[in-house]
Structure formats: C-alpha cells, structure tokens
C-alpha cells in the first residue's frame, strides 16, 4: 500500500470510516482500514453510508459473541447482508433458513443436512477425486490460462450439479445464478445493474427448480438436495411458498459455490505470495488438511454477515440499540493479531488455523463446511501429485463485492513435476 493511501487511513476521522465500500475488496486495500478499527474501535458505529447506519464488529472475540447470541442478534428481522432487501412491486424477495431465527431455523436446516453428513461425504469422495483428476489432466500445461474459470468454477459447478442432480451440461447456470444472488448495487458498487433483468433471470432459476421439484416428487427418495427437501416433513411443501422456495435454493447454490470456488483461487494466490510456504507443502504434502483450514482463514470467502439487534445491549463498551444493524466482519476477525500470529501471512502449518471465523458460529454455522474442506483437500492432493508449481504469471483481478470475496481472474502457468 502506498504512502498516500496509508495517510488516508490514518487521517480519516474514525467516525467516517466505511468498510462496506466495494472498491476496498476489488482493490484488495481493506487491511489497514480493519487494522485501525480493531485497534481503536472494534465495535464501531457509522451513522451514514450507502448501506445506511450500521455497527461494525471487527475483532474475533466480539464477532463470536454476536454470532452465538441469536436471542438478541437476529437473522430474521432484516436479513443476513448489509444491504437492505430490495423488492420491487409485484416481485418476490426470497427467504431462506439461514435468515430464520430459532425455533424455525433448525428444522429446515436438518432437512438438507444429511447431504453433507459424514457417511455421505465418504460416498462423495471418489466422485470429487474423479472430477478433480479429469479437470487437472485436461489443463493446458505450459500455456497461460485463467485458473478461476478452468479449475475453481469448473470443480464447484460439477459438484453443485451432483448435489442437486442437475443436468451436468447446464452446470454453469448454477454458477451464474449464484453470482446473480449477490449482484445488487449496494454490494458490488455497480449502479448500472439492471435489477429487473436480474430478477427475471432469478425467476428462470426458480422455474428450472420447480420443474425438477415436480419430477422428483413423483420419484422415490434419492440422495440429491431437492429430493431430500421433498421427502422431509418440514420442507415438503416448500414449493408452495415462492419466497421460501427461491430463497432456500439460492442459499444452497451460493453456499455450495462461493466458499469452495474462491478458496481454490485464494490458495493458489497465497502459495505464490508466500513461496516458502509452497516449498513447505512440496516437502510435506501431509500438511494439506491444515493448509485447507488456513487457506479458508486467509481467503475468508464470505466477508460479512449481518444481524439486527432485538433489544438494547452493550458490546465492547458500546451501547447497541434495539433495531440497530450489526455487521460481523469475518474477514477482519480472521486477521485479528491477538488470535493469529502474523495474520496476513498464509502459514500452512499454523497450529490454530481452525479457529477461523469463515464458517460462522452458533446455530448458523455453515452446514457445508466439511464438504468445502473435502473438495479443497482432494484437489490439492491431486495438484501436488502432478505439478511442481501453479505459477501466477500476471495481475489478479478481484470482484467489487462487500459480501463475497470474489476472484475473477488468476492467470497461471503450470510447471509439471
């Protein structure tokens, strides 16, 4: 970061710091802003922004306190993202179980939880490995290509198609719909987004899944997520509630796409940025499982989650009022110096890598965390069996987004063993 930028961080009045600006994530210039908040105001109030007034919770301790206190900090009151829900007249918004408080959250969560239970993950492992091998074996060795498109997106698209038993040849639609789910101006900073066209495309997604739902309802129970929802009493009539139907399916698509996809890309970036860690991995591939946890910490695919205070409460010496918007900045909590030594460095044998916040805590902890880790572990086992280096050869392009830490282009060249 240049001197001018550092001066801007240092001289901006504390009460004016706005870490919701999408360009901070596109330019990868968020670190010093969060450093300042963690050091000076780990529970910080911003009175005015594009996203309205909100509290930023930026250190590891207070984020966990908010995330685990669902009695006071609600997901259901106003949603899980910093942006206020946008709904035009006559449109449906979509609501999902991640946006429900207890006692409504857990029954719906349990309907799809079997898909990522240990016994099913064991069955998925050979499928993931077969697909990872197929992808890696068909990469253009010695040529420059975009790792995001050819590996990160391709592997997650194939797994999403498997989990939904969605037509494999149309798998990229799932990724596109996932991207649309977070494509609103307050999240991306792009005022040119045609919200009507976005809504029409999301309705196409709903239509495709309604068709699959109708087909699966006539069939015996199967492994895929749609069949599990149909054959669970808590969700069997979900298709009769358009809001819940669209919201839950988009949640499962985004959850199955973004964490894995951007952590695959982030791992390549991190190992190139810290070549000593890459060499450590070459010398000891048994570090891969811990490296996966560390990669997820270092990348933090979901930048924030939002809660709404249901009552007045004190946090970190600050008085939060009923109705206030409270943002847990997971990205900042995962760089908390009091928890992670040298937090800005990817350290693949970091002893407390699993203390990261990237999957959340409490009742809303990410349901698919083990599946994401499984995909990353298998992919890196197969990468290390084939390539000495996945070399980043040009500038990385990131996406402007204050919710998902998205990566668009990682130009790489492969060097075989």
WOMOJO-V247099 format. One record per pair of residues at least 12 apart in sequence whose ideal C-beta (glycine too) atoms are under 10 Angstrom apart, sorted by the first residue. I is the first residue (numbers start at 1). GAP is how many residues later the second one is. If there is no record, write none. Layout:
BEGIN
I;GAP
I;GAP
END
This chain:
BEGIN
1;26
1;27
1;28
1;30
1;31
2;27
5;22
5;24
5;27
6;26
8;21
8;24
8;25
9;20
9;22
9;23
9;24
9;25
9;26
9;27
10;22
10;26
12;21
12;24
14;22
14;23
14;26
14;27
14;30
14;31
14;32
15;26
15;29
15;30
15;31
15;32
15;33
16;30
16;31
16;32
16;33
17;16
17;17
17;19
17;20
17;23
17;24
17;27
17;29
17;39
18;15
18;28
18;30
18;31
18;32
18;33
18;36
18;38
18;384
19;14
19;15
19;17
19;18
19;25
19;27
19;30
19;35
19;37
19;39
19;63
19;284
19;285
19;308
19;310
19;312
19;313
19;383
20;26
20;29
20;30
20;31
20;32
20;34
20;36
20;62
20;63
20;166
20;167
20;169
20;283
20;284
20;307
20;309
20;382
20;383
21;12
21;28
21;29
21;30
21;168
21;379
21;381
22;28
22;163
22;164
22;165
22;166
22;167
22;168
22;377
22;378
22;379
22;380
22;381
23;166
23;377
23;379
24;165
24;279
24;307
24;376
24;378
25;163
25;164
25;278
25;306
25;373
25;374
25;375
25;376
25;377
25;378
25;379
25;380
25;381
26;162
26;163
26;371
26;372
26;373
26;374
26;375
26;376
26;380
26;382
27;371
27;373
28;241
28;368
28;370
28;377
28;379
30;273
30;299
30;301
30;302
30;305
30;372
30;375
31;300
31;301
31;304
31;312
31;313
33;23
33;25
33;299
34;22
34;24
34;25
34;295
34;297
34;298
34;299
34;300
34;301
34;302
35;23
35;297
35;300
35;301
35;302
35;308
35;309
36;22
37;19
37;20
37;21
37;22
37;292
37;295
38;18
38;20
38;21
38;22
38;24
38;291
38;294
38;295
38;297
38;298
38;299
38;300
39;19
39;20
39;298
41;15
41;17
41;275
41;276
41;277
42;14
42;15
42;16
42;17
42;18
42;19
42;20
42;21
42;273
42;274
42;275
42;276
42;287
42;290
42;291
42;294
43;12
43;13
43;14
43;15
43;16
43;19
43;22
43;23
43;271
43;272
43;273
43;274
43;275
43;276
43;277
43;283
44;12
44;13
44;14
44;272
44;274
44;283
44;285
45;273
45;274
45;275
45;279
46;279
46;281
49;33
49;137
50;32
50;33
50;135
50;136
50;137
50;139
50;352
51;30
51;31
51;32
51;33
51;135
51;136
51;255
51;274
51;276
51;351
52;30
52;31
52;32
52;134
52;273
53;271
53;272
54;28
54;250
54;252
54;270
54;271
54;272
54;273
55;251
55;252
55;254
55;260
55;261
55;263
55;265
55;266
55;269
55;270
55;271
55;272
55;273
56;26
56;248
56;269
56;270
56;271
56;272
56;273
56;276
57;16
57;247
57;250
57;258
57;259
57;261
57;263
57;269
57;270
57;271
57;272
57;273
57;275
57;276
58;246
58;258
58;269
58;270
58;271
58;272
58;273
58;274
58;275
58;277
58;278
59;257
59;270
59;273
59;274
59;276
59;277
59;278
59;279
59;280
60;270
60;272
60;273
60;274
60;275
60;276
60;277
60;278
60;279
60;280
60;283
60;295
60;296
60;297
61;255
61;272
61;275
61;277
61;278
62;253
62;254
62;256
62;264
62;266
62;271
62;274
63;241
63;242
63;264
63;265
63;266
63;267
63;269
63;270
63;271
63;273
63;294
63;297
63;298
64;264
64;269
64;291
64;293
64;296
64;297
64;298
65;248
65;250
65;251
65;263
65;296
66;239
66;241
66;243
66;247
66;249
66;254
66;260
66;261
66;262
66;295
66;296
67;238
67;240
67;261
67;263
67;266
67;290
67;293
67;294
67;295
67;296
67;297
67;298
68;292
68;293
68;294
68;295
68;296
68;297
69;238
69;240
69;241
69;244
69;246
69;292
69;293
70;31
70;32
70;35
70;237
70;240
70;292
70;293
70;294
71;30
71;31
71;239
71;240
72;235
72;236
72;237
72;238
72;239
72;240
72;241
72;243
72;248
72;250
72;254
73;28
73;232
73;233
73;234
73;235
73;236
73;237
73;238
73;240
73;242
73;247
73;251
73;253
73;255
73;289
74;25
74;26
74;27
74;232
74;233
74;234
74;235
74;236
74;237
74;252
75;21
75;22
75;23
75;24
75;25
75;26
75;27
75;30
75;230
75;231
75;232
75;233
75;288
75;289
76;19
76;22
76;23
76;24
76;25
76;26
76;28
76;29
76;231
76;232
76;234
77;22
77;24
77;229
77;230
77;231
77;232
77;233
77;245
77;246
77;248
78;21
78;228
78;229
78;230
78;245
78;247
79;14
79;16
79;17
79;19
79;20
79;226
79;227
79;228
79;229
79;246
80;16
80;18
80;19
80;171
80;222
80;224
80;225
80;226
80;227
80;228
80;248
80;280
80;284
80;323
81;18
81;101
81;103
81;105
81;106
81;221
81;222
81;223
81;224
81;225
81;246
81;321
81;322
81;323
82;104
82;105
82;221
82;222
82;223
82;224
82;243
82;245
82;247
82;320
82;321
83;99
83;101
83;102
83;103
83;104
83;105
83;223
83;319
83;320
84;100
84;102
84;222
84;241
85;14
85;99
86;98
86;99
86;100
86;109
86;112
86;113
87;112
87;156
88;107
88;108
88;111
90;109
91;104
91;105
91;108
91;109
91;111
91;112
92;107
92;110
92;111
92;114
92;149
92;150
92;151
92;152
92;153
92;154
92;155
93;149
93;150
93;153
93;154
94;87
94;108
94;112
94;148
94;149
94;150
94;151
94;152
94;153
94;154
94;155
94;156
94;157
95;146
95;147
95;148
95;149
95;150
95;151
95;152
95;153
95;156
96;12
96;147
96;148
96;149
96;150
96;151
96;152
96;153
96;154
96;155
96;156
96;158
96;159
97;12
97;13
97;14
97;15
97;137
97;138
97;141
97;147
97;150
97;151
97;154
97;155
97;267
97;270
98;149
98;150
98;153
98;154
98;156
98;157
98;207
98;262
98;265
98;266
98;268
98;269
99;148
99;149
99;152
99;207
99;265
100;144
100;147
100;148
100;263
100;264
101;206
101;209
101;262
101;263
102;261
104;130
105;258
105;259
106;128
106;257
107;125
107;126
107;127
107;128
108;121
108;124
108;126
108;127
108;130
108;136
108;140
109;125
109;126
109;254
109;255
109;256
109;258
110;118
110;122
110;124
110;125
110;257
111;114
111;117
111;118
111;119
111;120
111;121
111;122
111;123
111;124
111;125
111;127
111;137
112;51
112;113
112;114
112;116
112;117
112;120
112;123
112;136
112;139
112;140
112;143
112;255
112;256
113;115
113;119
113;254
113;255
114;109
114;111
114;114
114;118
115;48
115;49
115;108
115;109
115;110
115;112
115;113
115;114
115;137
115;141
115;252
115;253
115;256
116;47
116;109
116;140
116;250
116;251
116;252
116;253
116;254
116;255
116;256
116;258
117;253
118;252
120;43
120;103
120;251
121;247
121;249
121;250
121;252
121;253
122;252
123;100
124;35
124;38
124;39
124;99
124;247
124;250
124;251
124;254
125;249
125;250
125;252
125;253
126;252
127;31
127;32
127;35
127;251
128;27
128;30
128;31
128;34
128;243
128;246
128;247
128;248
128;249
128;250
128;251
128;254
129;245
129;246
129;249
129;250
129;252
129;253
130;28
130;248
131;23
131;24
131;26
131;27
131;28
131;30
131;31
131;244
131;247
131;248
131;251
132;19
132;22
132;23
132;26
132;27
132;243
132;246
132;247
132;248
132;249
132;250
132;251
133;245
133;246
133;249
133;252
133;253
134;20
134;21
134;24
134;248
135;15
135;16
135;17
135;19
135;20
135;23
135;244
135;247
136;14
136;15
136;19
136;243
136;246
136;247
136;249
136;250
136;251
136;254
136;278
137;245
137;249
138;12
138;16
139;12
139;15
139;247
139;248
139;251
139;273
139;275
140;273
140;274
141;245
141;246
141;272
141;273
141;274
141;275
142;271
142;272
142;273
142;274
143;269
143;270
143;271
144;247
144;249
144;250
144;267
144;268
144;269
144;270
145;248
145;265
145;266
145;267
145;268
145;269
146;119
146;248
146;251
146;262
146;263
146;264
146;265
146;266
147;117
147;118
147;120
147;121
147;122
147;243
147;245
147;249
147;260
147;262
147;263
147;264
147;265
147;266
147;267
148;113
148;114
148;116
148;117
148;120
148;248
148;249
148;258
148;259
148;260
148;261
148;262
148;263
148;264
149;23
149;259
149;260
149;261
150;260
150;262
151;110
151;113
151;114
151;117
151;228
151;232
151;239
151;259
151;261
152;23
152;105
152;108
152;109
152;110
152;111
152;112
152;113
152;114
152;115
152;116
152;227
152;255
152;258
153;18
153;19
153;22
153;25
153;26
153;104
153;107
153;108
153;109
153;111
153;112
154;17
154;18
154;21
154;107
154;110
155;105
155;106
155;109
155;220
155;221
155;223
155;224
156;15
156;18
156;19
156;22
156;100
156;101
156;102
156;103
156;104
156;105
156;106
156;107
156;108
156;216
156;219
157;13
157;14
157;15
157;16
157;17
157;18
157;19
157;21
157;99
157;100
157;104
158;13
158;16
158;217
159;12
159;15
159;97
159;98
159;101
159;102
159;212
159;213
159;215
159;216
160;12
160;13
160;14
160;15
160;17
160;18
160;65
160;92
160;93
160;95
160;96
160;97
160;100
160;101
161;12
161;13
161;63
162;61
162;62
162;63
162;94
163;60
163;61
163;62
163;63
163;65
163;89
163;90
163;93
163;205
163;208
164;44
164;45
164;48
164;52
164;60
164;61
164;62
164;63
164;85
164;88
164;89
164;92
165;47
165;50
165;51
165;57
165;58
165;59
165;60
165;61
165;62
166;42
166;43
166;46
166;58
166;59
166;60
166;87
167;41
167;45
170;38
173;28
173;31
173;32
173;35
173;80
174;31
174;34
174;78
174;79
174;80
174;82
174;83
175;78
175;81
175;82
175;83
175;86
176;25
176;28
176;29
176;77
177;24
177;25
177;27
177;28
177;29
177;31
177;32
177;72
177;73
177;76
177;77
177;80
178;27
178;72
178;74
178;75
178;76
178;77
178;78
178;79
178;80
178;83
178;226
179;74
179;75
179;78
179;79
179;220
179;222
179;225
179;227
180;13
180;17
180;18
180;19
180;21
180;22
180;24
180;25
180;70
180;73
180;74
181;17
181;21
181;24
181;65
181;66
181;68
181;69
181;70
181;72
181;73
181;76
181;77
181;222
181;223
182;68
182;72
182;76
182;217
182;219
182;220
182;221
182;222
182;224
183;12
183;15
183;18
183;19
183;216
183;218
183;221
184;14
184;217
184;219
186;216
186;217
187;116
187;213
187;214
187;215
187;216
187;217
188;211
188;212
188;213
188;214
188;215
188;216
188;218
189;211
189;212
189;213
190;209
190;210
190;211
202;44
202;47
202;48
203;39
203;43
205;41
205;44
205;45
205;48
206;33
206;36
206;39
206;40
206;43
206;44
208;41
209;17
209;30
209;36
209;37
209;39
209;40
209;41
209;43
209;44
210;29
210;32
210;35
210;36
210;39
212;12
212;14
212;15
212;18
212;37
213;13
213;14
213;16
213;17
213;25
213;26
213;32
213;36
214;16
214;25
215;12
216;12
216;13
216;14
216;15
217;13
217;14
217;19
217;22
218;12
219;12
225;23
225;24
225;27
225;28
225;31
226;12
226;13
226;23
226;26
229;16
229;19
229;20
229;23
235;13
251;116
252;115
252;116
254;48
254;149
254;150
255;47
255;111
255;112
255;113
255;114
255;116
255;117
256;112
256;115
256;116
256;119
257;44
257;147
258;43
258;44
258;114
258;143
258;145
258;146
258;147
258;148
259;37
259;40
259;41
259;42
259;43
259;99
259;100
259;107
259;109
259;110
259;112
259;113
259;114
259;116
259;117
259;145
260;36
260;41
260;108
260;111
260;112
260;113
260;114
260;115
260;116
260;119
261;40
261;111
261;114
261;143
261;145
261;146
262;34
262;37
262;38
262;39
262;40
262;136
262;137
262;142
262;143
262;144
262;145
263;29
263;32
263;33
263;34
263;35
263;36
263;37
263;38
263;95
263;109
263;110
263;112
263;113
263;116
263;142
263;144
264;31
264;35
264;37
264;108
264;111
264;112
264;115
264;116
264;119
264;143
264;146
265;30
265;34
265;36
265;131
265;133
265;140
265;141
265;142
265;143
265;144
265;145
265;147
266;29
266;30
266;31
266;32
266;33
266;34
266;35
266;80
266;110
266;130
266;139
266;141
266;144
267;14
267;24
267;25
267;27
267;28
267;29
267;31
267;32
267;79
267;81
267;109
267;112
267;113
267;116
267;123
268;27
268;112
268;115
268;121
268;122
268;123
268;124
268;128
268;139
268;142
268;144
269;26
269;29
269;30
269;77
269;123
269;127
269;129
269;138
269;141
269;143
270;21
270;24
270;25
270;28
270;29
270;75
270;76
270;77
270;78
271;20
271;24
271;75
271;77
271;109
271;112
271;118
271;119
271;120
271;121
272;74
272;117
272;118
272;119
272;120
272;121
272;124
272;138
272;140
273;25
273;71
273;72
273;73
273;119
273;123
274;24
274;70
274;71
274;72
274;73
274;74
275;114
275;116
276;69
276;71
276;72
277;14
277;17
277;68
277;69
277;70
277;71
277;72
277;73
278;68
278;70
278;110
278;111
278;112
278;113
279;110
280;67
280;68
280;69
281;67
281;68
281;99
281;102
281;103
282;102
282;106
282;107
282;135
284;64
284;65
285;95
285;96
285;98
285;99
285;100
286;63
287;61
287;62
287;93
288;60
288;88
288;89
288;90
288;91
288;92
288;93
288;95
288;96
289;64
289;65
289;84
289;85
289;87
289;88
289;91
289;92
290;57
290;58
290;59
290;60
290;61
290;63
290;64
291;55
291;56
291;57
291;58
291;59
291;62
291;85
291;86
291;89
292;56
292;61
292;62
292;80
292;81
292;82
292;83
292;84
292;85
292;86
292;87
292;88
293;55
293;57
293;59
293;60
293;61
293;62
293;63
293;65
293;76
293;80
293;83
293;84
294;46
294;51
294;52
294;53
294;54
294;55
294;56
294;58
294;59
294;60
294;62
295;51
295;53
295;58
295;61
295;63
295;78
295;81
295;85
296;38
296;57
296;58
296;60
296;61
296;62
296;63
296;73
296;76
296;77
296;80
297;33
297;36
297;37
297;38
297;42
297;43
297;46
297;49
297;50
297;53
297;55
297;56
297;57
297;58
297;59
297;60
297;61
298;36
298;37
298;42
298;45
298;46
298;47
298;48
298;49
298;50
298;52
298;55
298;58
298;60
299;32
299;35
299;47
299;57
299;59
299;106
299;108
300;29
300;30
300;31
300;32
300;33
300;34
300;35
300;56
300;57
300;58
300;105
301;29
301;30
301;57
301;58
301;65
301;71
301;103
301;104
301;105
301;106
302;26
302;28
302;29
302;55
302;56
302;57
302;58
302;64
302;101
302;102
302;103
303;24
303;25
303;26
303;27
303;28
303;29
303;55
303;98
303;99
303;100
303;101
303;102
303;103
304;23
304;24
304;25
304;26
304;27
304;28
304;29
304;98
304;99
304;100
304;101
305;21
305;22
305;23
305;24
305;25
305;52
305;55
305;59
305;98
306;19
306;20
306;21
306;22
306;97
307;13
307;17
307;18
307;19
307;20
307;21
307;57
308;14
308;15
308;16
308;17
308;18
309;12
309;13
309;14
309;15
309;16
309;17
310;12
310;13
311;12
312;12
313;13
327;75
328;29
328;32
328;33
329;28
329;73
330;26
330;27
330;28
330;29
330;30
330;31
330;75
331;26
331;27
331;71
331;74
332;25
333;22
333;23
333;24
333;25
334;19
334;21
334;22
334;23
334;24
336;19
336;21
339;13
339;16
339;17
339;18
340;12
340;13
340;15
340;16
354;19
358;14
358;47
359;13
359;14
383;31
384;33
385;32
386;28
386;30
386;31
387;25
387;27
387;28
387;29
387;30
388;26
388;27
388;28
388;29
389;23
389;24
389;25
389;26
389;27
389;28
390;20
390;22
390;23
390;24
390;25
391;20
391;21
391;22
391;23
391;24
392;18
392;19
392;20
392;21
393;17
393;18
393;19
393;20
394;15
394;16
394;17
394;18
394;19
395;14
395;15
395;16
396;12
396;13
396;14
396;15
397;12
397;13
397;14
398;12
END
